[in-house]
């Protein structure tokens, strides 16, 4: 008989749970999101004999409290989806601590199978575990595994199928351990009340609910209050127990519960389950030795700088070739469409809207792939935790996290990065407030698309000190990112620092399969999720710069002028005279038409309408339109300025004519130029980044905040510069 | 318990036993989740380049926490 068995995979972070998931499901897995939060939802399938197994990967957690999204998700999946079996993957080397989660799962009542993972390492540590004894004492099946090599996985699946069959149709039997003379009577009283009133009994065992009340678990208490007035009675009991504990033992229920859980674990492990022979040959000890160099007071930061620089180099150098392929391909596609389609709106939409839009989306893919590959490498090897460890003291001062350094550097902390993969690198941050501050400030960095704009203006106004000014701009970006983070963390993203308490996992060689799966799933998420939104917005921006069309009479006037010149060219050609001057004249008419068309478009109207607002900064409508266009991609600022100055399409890489025009324009005083440089550095991230921020923060609110706040900040800084410039 | 002291004062290489955890709320929970409960033995194995956070060795794994978090943990040297 064939039946689908629903299995949830639980386990501590760094227990090899993800490796086990990959070993079980191979490529047959699917990543999504739990609705409303940024926790990944991974599912996969495999078959064992006639049985199809549907495997749900729970987020890695140490416990099942309500303090983090991950833990809430893990326990809700167990409570609501009622898996037939829960597999708990344990790091055998740290068995006691890993059993802490297992006990909590058993208290929920789910049929459990323990996978004692990394048994090879545990054995090397001189550790012996009596599997049968452990299984007997806990009354759950226990299987040894080495997920990295796949060893033990078939027996694990077999045990799972057997466990599912044995428990089929049976009621869950939650584990009940003693919590001592102070809590047990209270627990009994609460259980009686809960059962009498059926409080949440359809979801959770009554004793578990009572424990959560004693732990003052916000989520469960909130649920209880909404459902039944008995909740108040339970809270009264908790209050009196808490008061009693405080006065007699100077402790509180949560702490007592944890103590008794560990006590229970110790009582089991001490019955001859674990023998540790020789702690000298310890693998963790080897890891500590590596750490004495890698996190050394002087060597550590140097090595870290080197690694960061390497990641930056690899991301942006290696991706150059594939990015070039994409560019060429979409360039070719654009040209083909250009040549084969009739002039008109449809052609403009296809070439400038769709092809450029899709090209824009795909152009980021190699960058994102290379960056995620390396981040997966850092995470899986255990180095990422060391980065957080070494930098925590510095970044904490600014309300950030040690891991914030990665997004900053990739975004352009070393000039020339890109905020799209940068913002996505913030995924490694598990502290919500620190992550948000990082997401909003990382786009300040001097990304590669801002560089052509900087080079153009620095070339015009600071010819003597180009390198110096570019360096100062990069430093200004860092200063702004850190200072603004600190301000944000004291205002809109106020709150205590998330506790740092973090495992430093032993160094390991990552598995190739793990790296590839990580990289692929994150890249695919970008293409699928961000891609569609980005395409839609790029069409919108195209429309804003195209519509409304120039009134027919103006178009006719330009056409008439062009016809006249064209006729002159034709006659000159016929007589063999030089046509160079005439062709230039024709081009300048076309450029003028492009300028007028742009000014007439919605984007142009915005630029003109912004003039009074921007006058304190000294920007005219041309600059304003260019900045509006920069929302599509920062390098567009150069080409849009070109059109606005009637120079036609300007290549951002070679903008010499535009530089001349700017040098001649009396509007561009040095202080306006500095204001402009800082404005471009700080104002709204390009919309691709905005979409990436939305994805990472899982909120359009914060994505919009980054647009409004960053632009406001840029404006304030620019006004200050111009006003100070006037005083000097 | 006269020789109980805040964990911050331990030097690298020193071994100690947890006497009490006084943190409440999320921090208390996180500390306990990691197996830092009264009776647990630990060794300070390192400090970050700026002396904070600190790295602790517990049975089978290494943990790091900030000095101001370590202040909630009372230990005695062993």
Interface residues (C-beta under 8 A of the other chain):
Chain A: X62 X63 X65 X67 X91 X93 X94 X95 X96 X97 X100 X125 X127 X252 X254 X255 X258 X259 X262 X284 X287 X288 X291 X292 X295 X296 X297 X298 X300 X301 X385 X389 X390 X392 X393 X394 X396 X498 X499 X500 X501 X502 X503 X504 X505 X506
Chain B: X21 X24 X26 X27 X28 X29 X30 X31 X32 X33 X34 X35 X37 X38 X45 X46 X48 X49 X50 X51 X52 X53 X55 X57 X58 X59 X60 X61 X62 X63 X64 X65 X66 X69
